[in-house]
């Protein structure tokens, strides 16, 4: 059996794979964190017998052969009928989050001997991954986590007065009524921009800005690479975050062939960090050098899959079926 851990609602990476599993008549079940914590479901995890029953459907843990950990945790626990501005709402949220995380860790432990696609036991840390990438022989941008203007100015000068800032881990969407806001990578390329900051600020990841000829999005699946080059006009190249150019007619996605020497280094990195899948961001400079930016093991792959005719959803489904036999 295939077990898929994902959101309850539509998830753009998960649902197309499930379509292929249906087409292949595969034996699978999908559960979300809401199936466990939602009050509308009956839930029974028998710790002694190792059985899990959700709404009368029994999941025999021994029958599960392969697990796809695909964005399991829904965001935003809400305590119904409890005023958010009354004590002890915040503490209750804190307590609930810890209980859910503890239960999730136990469920992962129950399946630790199974085959995993995107293992939860080796969470990708962006900072550690940069260090591991350098150890694997990959070029990486100069990077530092800084919380004060004095050290930031020194880093700014070391990077030839051209740096970027980005979240250390990840930033989710900010939803306000009918509007949705997102955090993008920002550029600091003037002394005045640094001087406008306060003397002390929250620890932030700063990196040397790599000015590239092309950016590459590459999906990796257990030894196979599926790269796409993103070609933009000169004006779009000035954008710090290429995601701001995705919707422009001048932005083109082209299937790309990575040098074999680069694939070897990337695979060494992913094998060393025990990751069998992920979405990799790369930049190729005008001098022909390739820079590793980051890898997201839960990243989206629809764009390279669709635009490159890679049919990644089918390939993921077939991988799950092969490893469930």
C-alpha positions as CSV (number, residue, x, y, z in Angstrom):
1,X,0.0,0.0,0.0
2,X,1.0,3.6,-0.7
3,X,0.4,6.1,2.1
4,X,0.3,9.8,1.1
5,X,0.6,12.4,3.8
6,X,-0.7,15.7,2.4
7,X,-3.2,18.6,2.8
8,X,-6.9,17.7,2.8
9,X,-7.7,20.5,0.3
10,X,-6.4,20.7,-3.2
11,X,-2.6,20.7,-3.4
12,X,-1.2,21.4,-6.8
13,X,1.6,18.9,-6.5
14,X,-0.3,16.1,-4.9
15,X,-3.5,15.9,-6.7
16,X,-2.1,15.3,-10.3
17,X,-0.1,12.4,-8.9
18,X,-3.2,10.9,-7.3
19,X,-4.9,11.1,-10.7
20,X,-2.2,8.8,-12.1
21,X,-2.5,6.5,-9.1
22,X,-6.2,6.1,-9.9
23,X,-5.4,5.5,-13.6
24,X,-2.9,2.8,-12.6
25,X,-5.4,1.3,-10.2
26,X,-2.8,1.6,-7.4
27,X,-3.6,0.7,-3.8
28,X,-3.2,3.9,-1.8
29,X,-4.7,6.1,0.9
30,X,-4.3,9.8,1.6
31,X,-4.5,11.3,5.0
32,X,-3.9,14.8,6.3
33,X,-3.3,16.3,9.7
34,X,-6.9,17.5,9.7
35,X,-8.1,13.9,9.5
36,X,-6.4,13.5,12.9
37,X,-7.1,16.7,14.7
38,X,-10.4,17.7,13.1
39,X,-13.5,17.1,15.4
40,X,-15.6,15.9,12.5
41,X,-13.6,12.7,12.2
42,X,-13.5,9.6,14.4
43,X,-9.9,8.7,15.1
44,X,-8.3,5.8,17.0
45,X,-4.6,5.0,17.1
46,X,-4.1,1.8,19.0
47,X,-0.6,2.2,20.3
48,X,-0.4,-1.4,21.6
49,X,-1.5,-3.1,18.4
50,X,-0.1,-0.6,15.9
51,X,-3.4,0.1,14.1
52,X,-4.9,3.3,12.9
53,X,-8.7,3.8,12.3
54,X,-10.1,7.0,10.8
55,X,-13.8,7.2,10.3
56,X,-14.1,3.4,10.4
57,X,-11.4,2.9,7.8
58,X,-8.6,0.8,9.2
59,X,-5.0,1.4,8.1
60,X,-2.9,-1.6,8.8
61,X,0.6,-0.2,9.4
62,X,2.2,-3.4,8.3
63,X,0.6,-3.2,4.9
64,X,2.1,0.2,4.1
65,X,5.2,-0.2,2.0
66,X,6.0,3.3,0.8
67,X,5.1,6.8,2.1
68,X,5.1,10.1,0.3
69,X,5.5,12.9,2.8
70,X,3.9,15.8,0.8
71,X,3.1,18.9,2.8
72,X,1.4,17.0,5.7
73,X,0.8,19.9,8.1
74,X,-2.1,22.2,7.4
75,X,-1.5,25.8,8.5
76,X,-3.4,27.6,11.1
77,X,-5.0,25.8,14.0
78,X,-8.2,27.4,15.0
79,X,-10.1,26.9,18.2
80,X,-13.7,27.1,17.3
81,X,-16.1,29.1,19.6
82,X,-13.2,30.5,21.6
83,X,-12.5,34.3,21.4
84,X,-9.0,34.9,20.0
85,X,-8.6,38.0,22.2
86,X,-9.4,36.2,25.5
87,X,-6.9,34.5,27.8
88,X,-5.6,31.8,27.5
89,X,-6.2,31.5,23.7
90,X,-2.5,31.9,22.7
91,X,-1.4,29.4,25.3
92,X,-4.0,26.9,24.1
93,X,-2.7,27.3,20.6
94,X,0.8,26.7,21.9
95,X,-0.3,23.6,23.8
96,X,-2.3,22.2,20.9
97,X,0.6,22.7,18.4
98,X,3.0,20.8,20.7
99,X,0.5,18.0,21.1
100,X,0.0,17.7,17.3
101,X,3.7,17.8,16.7
102,X,4.3,15.1,19.3
103,X,1.7,12.9,17.8
104,X,3.0,13.5,14.3
105,X,6.5,12.6,15.4
106,X,5.1,9.3,16.8
107,X,3.3,8.5,13.5
108,X,6.6,9.1,11.7
109,X,8.3,6.8,14.1
110,X,5.8,4.1,13.4
111,X,6.8,4.2,9.8
112,X,10.5,4.7,10.2
113,X,11.4,1.4,8.5
114,X,9.3,2.1,5.4
115,X,10.4,3.5,2.1
116,X,9.9,7.3,2.1
117,X,9.7,9.8,-0.7
118,X,10.9,12.9,1.0
119,X,11.8,11.7,4.5
120,X,10.6,13.7,7.5
121,X,13.6,12.4,9.5
122,X,16.0,14.7,7.7
123,X,14.5,18.1,7.5
124,X,16.3,20.4,5.1
125,X,18.0,23.3,6.8
126,X,18.9,26.0,4.3
127,X,22.0,27.0,6.2
128,X,23.3,23.5,6.7
129,X,22.6,22.7,3.0
130,X,24.7,25.5,1.8
131,X,27.6,24.2,3.9
132,X,27.0,20.6,2.7
133,X,26.8,21.9,-0.9
134,X,30.2,23.5,-0.6
135,X,31.6,20.3,0.8
136,X,30.2,18.4,-2.2
137,X,32.2,20.7,-4.5
138,X,29.4,23.1,-5.6
139,X,29.7,26.8,-5.9
140,X,27.6,28.6,-3.3
141,X,27.2,32.4,-2.6
142,X,28.8,33.9,0.4
143,X,26.2,33.8,3.2
144,X,25.8,35.2,6.7
145,X,23.1,35.6,9.3
146,X,23.4,39.1,10.7
147,X,21.4,41.1,13.2
148,X,23.3,44.5,13.2
149,X,24.2,47.3,10.8
150,X,27.9,47.3,11.6
151,X,28.5,43.7,10.6
152,X,26.1,44.0,7.6
153,X,28.2,46.9,6.2
154,X,31.3,44.8,6.5
155,X,29.6,41.9,4.7
156,X,28.3,44.3,2.1
157,X,31.8,45.6,1.3
158,X,33.1,42.0,1.1
159,X,30.5,41.2,-1.5
160,X,31.3,44.1,-3.7
161,X,28.4,46.2,-2.6
162,X,25.7,43.9,-3.9
163,X,23.9,41.6,-1.5
164,X,20.4,40.1,-1.0
165,X,18.3,39.2,2.0
166,X,15.9,36.3,2.3
167,X,14.2,34.2,5.0
168,X,16.4,31.8,6.9
169,X,13.8,29.1,6.5
170,X,10.6,29.9,4.6
171,X,7.9,32.5,4.5
172,X,4.2,31.6,4.1
173,X,1.5,33.8,2.6
174,X,0.1,36.8,4.5
175,X,-3.7,36.7,4.1
176,X,-5.7,39.8,4.8
177,X,-9.4,39.6,3.8
178,X,-9.4,39.6,0.0
179,X,-5.6,40.3,-0.4
180,X,-2.7,37.9,-0.2
181,X,0.9,39.1,0.4
182,X,4.1,37.3,-0.1
183,X,7.8,37.9,0.9
184,X,10.3,38.1,-1.9
185,X,14.1,38.3,-2.0
186,X,15.4,41.9,-1.6
187,X,18.5,43.6,-3.0
188,X,20.8,45.9,-1.1
189,X,23.2,47.5,-3.6
190,X,23.7,51.0,-2.2
191,X,25.3,52.3,1.0
192,X,22.2,54.3,1.7
193,X,20.0,51.2,1.8
194,X,22.2,49.8,4.5
195,X,22.3,53.0,6.5
196,X,18.5,53.3,6.5
197,X,18.3,50.2,8.7
198,X,18.2,50.3,12.5
199,X,21.4,49.6,14.4
200,X,19.9,46.2,15.5
201,X,17.3,44.1,13.8
202,X,16.0,40.5,13.7
203,X,18.6,37.9,12.6
204,X,18.4,37.8,8.8
205,X,20.0,35.7,6.1
206,X,22.2,37.9,3.7
207,X,23.9,36.5,0.7
208,X,26.2,37.7,-2.1
209,X,24.1,38.4,-5.1
210,X,25.0,36.1,-8.0
211,X,24.2,38.0,-11.3
212,X,23.4,35.2,-13.7
213,X,22.9,34.6,-17.3
214,X,20.1,32.1,-16.7
215,X,18.3,30.7,-13.7
216,X,17.6,26.9,-13.6
217,X,14.8,25.1,-11.8
218,X,15.6,21.4,-11.5
219,X,13.4,18.6,-10.1
220,X,15.3,15.7,-8.8
221,X,13.7,12.2,-8.3
222,X,15.9,9.4,-7.0
223,X,18.9,9.8,-9.3
224,X,17.2,11.5,-12.2
225,X,17.3,15.3,-13.0
226,X,14.7,17.3,-14.8
227,X,16.0,20.8,-15.4
228,X,14.4,23.9,-16.9
229,X,16.2,27.1,-17.9
230,X,14.3,30.3,-17.3
231,X,15.1,32.8,-19.9
232,X,14.2,36.5,-19.3
233,X,14.7,39.8,-21.0
234,X,17.3,42.3,-19.7
235,X,14.8,44.3,-17.7
236,X,13.6,41.1,-15.9
237,X,17.2,40.2,-15.2
238,X,17.4,43.2,-12.9
239,X,14.7,41.7,-10.7
240,X,16.2,40.1,-7.5
241,X,13.5,37.5,-7.3
242,X,12.8,35.8,-10.7
243,X,9.3,34.7,-9.4
244,X,8.3,38.3,-10.1
245,X,8.8,37.7,-13.8
246,X,7.1,34.3,-14.1
247,X,3.9,35.8,-15.5
248,X,5.5,37.9,-18.2
249,X,5.2,37.0,-21.8
250,X,8.9,37.6,-22.2
251,X,9.8,34.9,-19.7
252,X,10.5,31.5,-21.4
253,X,11.0,28.1,-20.0
254,X,13.3,25.8,-21.9
255,X,14.4,22.2,-21.2
256,X,18.0,22.2,-20.2
257,X,20.8,19.7,-19.9
258,X,23.0,20.0,-16.9
259,X,26.7,19.1,-17.2
260,X,27.3,15.6,-16.0
261,X,30.0,16.9,-13.6
262,X,27.4,19.2,-12.0
263,X,24.9,16.3,-11.7
264,X,27.4,14.2,-9.9
265,X,28.0,16.9,-7.3
266,X,24.3,17.5,-6.8
267,X,23.6,13.8,-6.4
268,X,26.5,13.6,-3.9
269,X,24.9,16.4,-1.9
270,X,21.4,14.9,-2.0
271,X,22.6,11.4,-1.1
272,X,24.8,12.7,1.7
273,X,21.8,14.6,3.2
274,X,19.5,11.5,2.7
275,X,17.1,13.2,0.3
276,X,15.7,11.3,-2.7
277,X,13.7,14.2,-4.2
278,X,13.6,17.9,-4.2
279,X,13.4,21.1,-6.3
280,X,16.8,22.6,-6.9
281,X,17.5,26.3,-7.7
282,X,20.7,27.0,-9.7
283,X,22.2,30.1,-11.3
284,X,24.5,30.0,-14.3
285,X,26.8,33.1,-14.5
286,X,28.0,34.8,-17.7
287,X,31.4,33.1,-17.2
288,X,29.7,29.6,-17.3
289,X,30.0,28.9,-13.5
290,X,27.0,27.2,-11.8
291,X,26.0,28.3,-8.4
292,X,23.8,26.2,-6.0
293,X,21.2,28.4,-4.4
294,X,18.9,26.0,-2.4
295,X,16.9,22.8,-2.5
296,X,13.3,22.4,-1.4
297,X,12.3,18.8,-0.7
298,X,8.6,19.8,-0.7
299,X,8.9,22.2,-3.6
300,X,6.5,22.5,-6.5
301,X,7.3,20.8,-9.8
302,X,4.3,21.7,-12.0
303,X,6.0,24.4,-14.0
304,X,9.1,22.3,-15.1
305,X,6.9,19.2,-15.5
306,X,4.3,20.9,-17.7
307,X,6.5,23.3,-19.6
308,X,9.3,20.8,-20.2
309,X,6.9,17.9,-21.1
310,X,8.6,15.8,-18.3
311,X,5.3,14.4,-17.0
312,X,6.7,14.5,-13.5
313,X,3.3,13.6,-11.9
314,X,3.3,10.3,-13.8
315,X,6.9,9.6,-12.9
316,X,6.3,10.2,-9.2
317,X,3.2,7.9,-9.3
318,X,5.2,5.2,-11.1
319,X,8.0,5.5,-8.5
320,X,5.5,5.1,-5.7
321,X,3.9,2.1,-7.3
322,X,7.3,0.4,-8.0
323,X,8.4,0.8,-4.4
324,X,5.0,-0.4,-3.0
325,X,5.3,-3.9,-4.6
